[in-house]
Amino acid sequence: MKPNPGGQLDPNDIIGRDQLIKQMWETLADRSIYMNDLRRIGKTQILNRMESLTPKGWLVIKRDLGGFHTAAEFATWTFRSSHDLLGKRERAFRRMQQLLGLLKGAEIAGVLKLPSGAPAAWKDVLIRTMTDLQEELVASAHKLAFLWDEVPFLIENIGKREGANVAMEVLDLLRSQSQEHDRIRFVLTGSVGLHHVLAGLRAEGYVGSPLNHMERIAPGPLQQKDARILAADLLRGADLACSDVEACAVVVAEAAGYVPFYIHKLVARLPRDVRVDAEVIDKTVQNEIAHPDNDWDFAHYRTRLRSYYQIDERTVLTILDAIAAADGPLSFDGVRKGVAASQPLDNREKLLELLKLLQQDHYLARDPDGGYRFRIALVRRWWRFDRCLDKVAP
Amino acid sequence: MSGRRFISRFSPGRTAPEDLERINVQRQALLEEVIGLLRESALKKSKHHLLFVGPRGCGKTHLLALINSRLGKQKDLADRLRIAWLNKDETSTSFLDLLVRIYRALATRYPDEFPLDDLKQVYGTEPDRAREVLGESLVRRAKRRTVLVMIENLDGLFRELPEEDQRSWRAFVQNHPIFATAATAQSLFDGVSEHGQPFFGFFDIRHLALLTVDEATELLKKIASLEPGGDPELVRFLATPRGRARVRAIHHLSGGNHRLYIVLSELLTKKSLEELVRPFEEMVDEQLTPYYQERLRWLSPLQRKIVEHLCFRSRPVPVKEIADRLFASHSTITPQLKLLREMGYVVPNPRGRESLYELAEPLMRLSMQVKQTPQAQPLGLLVDFLRVWYDRDELTARLADLGPEGACREYLLAALAKVESGEPNLRHQLLRQGLEGVDSASCTDQQLQEFRDLAEDSGDAHDWLSYGIACAARRQLEEALGAFTKSAEAASAKGDRAWEVVALLERASVLAWSDQRQSAADDLSALAKREDLTPNLRGAVIGFAAIMLFMLGDSKQALDRMALALSPEYALHNDTFESCASTGIEAAFRLFGSPKNMRSLVTELVAVFAKHDRLSQLGNALVRHLRKVKESPLNQDGLKTWLSYWQSAAAAYPAMQLPLRLLGVGIEYIASQPKDESILLNLPMEERSILRQALGLAS
């Protein structure tokens, strides 16, 4: 397998997610899923692999929704794709037939129109489609999973083009439909968290909770052994002069924080004119981190603190500095001392709250014994470099 | 050969692929790798999206042309891959525009498979509908083959494409995994490198480096070989030290930029300058200048001033210099530099914790020169090139070959005028600039080669000396001896006695180190007797002999020489006395195995320096020597012994009271376990500060 950071992978080359995917399919038996995690953690690849591992009794319709700009486009496509999959029976999708007239043999294109020529109401289209779909699924003894990527972009696009109210209605409708039809499930994900989009809508008065009934999943980095397998495959595929592929794979996997995208990117950046070993890998990582024009955008972890944490930004910085500077996971007490060394801290509860938020925002993870650490080792390394913590004694 | 051929020949898109292959340097490995990735995209389900980033003229289009050519020839891809190379001069303000360009590019190349009728059918329809229909048509016509989309100036495209259209594009690629991409950009831009953007992390980004000197030489050789019959003489010349020195000097003018090298190479390979000058001026006038003037118009006034300042600086500069020259504050300039960097105008070069900035595109500098050069005057860059490449005789010969009406007489005359005006040799200047700041005692192999090439080319005494020092540091003693000899000869030829002496002293030092002590001693004796030496120089020679003898362990002879060197007739500089004193003290310090000899040497050193009223220099050297005492493994007894010998020898001399006081407290501190800085409080503040510095303690 050749390194392909950011590109599209053959689903058979997506390593280390099968266990998670198995769990996701099991979850879908009961409820829909909202998958959220850091950008480039591999959510889209998970959807691709999931599609290729569709269990018996399930059907899948997968789509990146970022190209839709109106609710009507989205509704039309939902109907079209459902009909293409399940519209073989003569009386299939009878409610939609009632709405639009005869469907059999018709090429359905563009925004759907009523026999009168007027555009069909998108809500009507979605509700009827889902209801028809449920019926077809019962008849065929299947369930259907919509694997939808870039849902936040869809909602944002609709909000920009048609107004916040329409975006809110789409969200509410998706929620109601997913709860009403037990043979239809959704897996929703996107490059940005839906909560960002929801925050914008709440400012416009939105009070709904479209994700409440959904199982939340954060895939996270790979397991260590899978990350090493991936790294080894890529090192071989890249035709690098590697002194010991397995040993180098261990170093690459760890240096990249077990994140598949980072593993691909790091292997792609390794020099081709020298023999690759642990030292070369480490030097490559350091050069990438230190270069003022690096394209990893680790700076995002720093710059977004202001908008996420606002008046608590300074405290959060101190927390992250303390954890980054420590040699290993830091206990709560260790964090407290680290923060207290830089600023007055007399609110234990506040500290606990911030630590929880930092975990939710994927900066930190907590070990079974309670110690806090950076969730991704590579980000910690960058943080130490950027914040000049490298010479700070533990 | 018409002038126009120059321009079309080096527009890569219109150059014969076999020529492009032949002049491909530096990128072979990258090209092989990229071809492998794109083959995988064609033959398997994986799809790669590559982005090549580098300044204008660094060979991006050349690379795409090679990719296009190589993939096009691979038979097993004939039915698996379709290539859509978009016209770089067009832009797209919507995803629909982009789809149209892609389809049109495919229709032009594969008219039977991608009929233009499909495109015509969507004209005049609603944009959303047109997008859907054309997208589906494109995918259908591709028939599961991979479509490689080649886009130049992707950064420009992203500037024009609204974010919602970028999302549409990304969704289209994700939903129809039949596309691969090979794109270029002049610099990294937010659209692909910023977290919140749709295409963040989407592209596999490869930065294209500028040419190194060796690669530039390789390029010039390959271009020389392109001519019918080739130019074997040039190829041979490029392999010589003179040839290498010239290429290195050109490197400073071109900044390692491919396009400029190709342009400048024409001056070497064309038999007549006539065929180059006019087309070159036309290229600058018609292509470069309008483009860069437009780019400057996009900038704010302050940003423009920053770029203009950098246009006239040939090396990276710190922020402070830019701020000072523009009468602005550091905090005003820094954010502007950040923006200029993001827009691809400047590049930072880290140096410790600061960054030095330079222009990202050497061609912009050339264009600014054009703006500044009054009409009908020759372009500075070409004149500089001629000065760098040709010596005076060669310039005169080329001028003679030219007819009286030759169009580039003015260039040759301008170059000759500068050479004859007494201006320093530009080539040597550029080479020295390239080595500025390099410590010849700790240089790399490459730098050593550069020192040598410079010395060979210039024949200058200073350059030979630098090379000699570099060789001596690496223990290449024979080579060092040769270099110092040449340095001395060059200095002698110019009547520069002082430099000649320096070179000969270095030579003697190398002789001593290579166990040719008698030769060293003979050389120094002969040198000291020369009648053409000033007393000062003679004293320096004798002083040096004393230092060398101390280092070789012959303290008695060393002391005799030192006593001679210290006499007032030689009027040596204080630094020389201190050097002598330091060496003597170090020699004494090494005699710990022989206390009697140590005490004797210390006593004699004090006596000699006292006799010639040079105790202050001895005292200074003794205090400075504390650093070495501190680093030595001496135990407490040894330290006390050292102190006692000096106290005994020098206590009677008022000029030594302060040094002895500092030595005493210094020894006490060094002996303390653990180190106790409060001991220094036994001294008044000003003396404490001297001692701190001597011991290397923070103030």
Contacts between the chains, C-beta under 8 A, distances in Angstrom:
chain1	res1	chain2	res2	distance
A	1	B	46	7.7
A	2	B	36	6.6
A	2	B	37	5.7
A	2	B	40	5.6
A	2	B	46	7.3
A	2	B	48	7.7
A	3	B	204	7.5
A	4	B	37	7.4
A	4	B	46	5.7
A	4	B	47	8.0
A	4	B	48	5.5
A	4	B	204	6.7
A	5	B	201	7.1
A	5	B	204	5.2
A	6	B	49	6.4
A	6	B	201	4.8
A	6	B	202	4.5
A	6	B	203	5.9
A	6	B	204	6.0
A	7	B	46	6.6
A	7	B	47	5.6
A	7	B	48	4.7
A	7	B	49	5.2
A	7	B	180	8.0
A	7	B	202	7.8
A	7	B	204	6.4
A	8	B	45	7.6
A	8	B	46	6.4
A	8	B	47	4.3
A	8	B	173	7.9
A	8	B	174	7.4
A	8	B	177	4.9
A	9	B	45	7.7
A	9	B	46	5.5
A	10	B	44	5.8
A	10	B	45	3.8
A	10	B	46	5.0
A	11	B	45	7.3
A	12	B	45	7.8
A	13	B	46	6.7
A	39	B	195	6.0
A	39	B	200	6.5
A	39	B	201	7.0
A	40	B	200	7.5
A	40	B	201	4.7
A	44	B	174	6.9
A	63	B	175	6.1
A	64	B	170	7.2
A	64	B	171	4.1
A	64	B	174	4.0
A	64	B	175	5.3
A	65	B	171	7.0
A	66	B	167	4.0
A	66	B	168	6.9
A	66	B	170	6.0
A	66	B	171	4.0
A	66	B	174	8.0
A	66	B	198	6.8
A	67	B	95	8.0
A	67	B	167	6.6
A	67	B	168	4.2
A	67	B	170	7.9
A	67	B	171	3.4
A	67	B	172	5.9
A	67	B	175	7.4
A	68	B	171	7.9
A	69	B	128	7.4
A	69	B	164	6.3
A	69	B	168	7.7
A	70	B	128	7.8
A	73	B	128	6.8
A	109	B	129	7.8
A	109	B	132	6.9
A	109	B	133	7.1
A	110	B	128	8.0
A	110	B	129	5.0
A	110	B	132	6.7
A	111	B	128	7.7
A	111	B	129	8.0
A	149	B	174	6.8
A	150	B	167	7.1
A	150	B	170	7.9
A	150	B	171	6.4
A	153	B	167	5.1
A	153	B	171	7.9
A	153	B	198	7.3
A	157	B	164	5.8
A	157	B	167	6.8
A	160	B	164	6.8
A	191	B	198	7.0
A	191	B	200	7.5
A	192	B	196	6.7
A	239	B	33	8.0
A	239	B	36	7.9
A	261	B	201	6.5
A	265	B	204	7.9
A	268	B	204	5.9
A	272	B	29	5.4
A	272	B	33	7.2
A	273	B	29	7.0
A	290	B	350	7.2
A	291	B	350	8.0
A	292	B	341	7.6
A	292	B	348	4.8
A	292	B	350	6.5
A	292	B	355	6.3
A	293	B	187	7.9
A	293	B	188	5.5
A	293	B	341	7.3
A	293	B	347	7.6
A	293	B	348	7.5
A	295	B	188	5.7
A	295	B	192	7.1
A	295	B	193	4.4
A	295	B	205	5.2
A	297	B	193	5.8
A	297	B	194	6.1
A	297	B	195	4.8
A	297	B	200	6.7
A	297	B	201	7.9
A	300	B	194	7.6
A	300	B	195	3.8
A	300	B	196	7.9
A	304	B	195	7.8
